[in-house]
Amino acid sequence: ARPQADPIEEDATLRGRDIVFLVDVSRSMLARDVVPSRLERARLWISDLTATLRSDRVALVAFAGVPVVKCPLTLDYPFFRLALEELTTASSPRGGTLIGDAIRKALSDVFEPGPARYRDIILITDGEDQGSFPVEAAKRAGELGVRIIALGIGGELEGSPVPAGEGA
């Protein structure tokens, strides 16, 4: 006899937040002033947080010089974790740190229009913006009802060596 089930359909209402993780994947995130590295520590933080979620949709945007949506809003946490595990400095095709562009990408390509859900952006970066007007992007997010939580990672007063790539 095979396992059998008698499924019963039930309507369920999920209430939760839409959370977009914006993760800086510039080469400076490979610095080891935070063990094992800034990028790995960010991935661990995100993994720990998402392990506690139940009905919140999550998305992942990697950014450096160009923001790239690695995972759209989803309740599929295993898929999100897979996208998170694959996050590297090669996840964005160009170097730099353009925080404003990453915020605008989340607003335009990840969040659904309308005030239907609570929406958050969790920004994890180690650097200063390089001319992408992040304050204006944050103001626009506020106008749309999106809360931004910014987490800085790395030494506050002094930098740290960035490991050179192969052959460098």
C-alpha angles and dihedrals in degrees: 000000000000125000110276135190138192102213119206117200116226130179112233129188114215119202119190147112132281106233123189117191111209107196124189108227098178116136091257087070087073091069113120101217083110113049124273091002137305093258094046091048090052090051091050092050092050092046092051092049096047090050088068097049123102114168102010119112115227134198134183128217120181116202142179115131090344128029116230126189105229096174127014121219107299146154088215097106096177090057090047091051090050091053089047092052090053093053111122138148086270090064090091118050096219134044127238135074114270104168095167092055090051092052091048090049091054092048095048105033107025111034118068115236118259136049096272098123141024108264130202137178117204106198118197116186142142101204150061120264116259102220105302095123099242094176091060090047090050091050089053090050090052091051088054092050095253116143117214120209110190121200119189118204128195137037114331100206105031137024130242132227114269113221113246119239124248113299093012 
